[in-house]
């Protein structure tokens, strides 16, 4: 995990997160596409927050169906809530994204999304909480 503000200890993360949230969020893993309960099929109005710290990160207004099996957004709620870094774990480099508040790994951003940004923020639903209602 990159050095972020308010980084928690391993013990604190283990106590706060499920095993799968820990694997994806702290160890920078990826949940399987179309995982049950990963919020990909969530259609209500609301806000998606970080399970690590509760920071609002994504709006249902910016969500779209990418067909990939992960919740996808064309932008975060603000430029300051997400930090990115290059990921060289695969053959081709990718841009990884993290919660700017606590450093939890969210997923990756790609340049194949819809207008107006052309971005696809492909996010692991296991590291999100959904808060229904007005944004």
Secondary structure, DSSP 8 states (H G I E B T S, - for coil): ----TT---HHHHHHHS-HHHHHHHTS-----TT-TTSSTT--SSEEEEETTT--EEEEGGGEE--SSSSEEESS-SSTTSEEEEEE-SSSS-EEEEEETTT--EEEEEES---TTT--EEEE-GGGEEEEES--
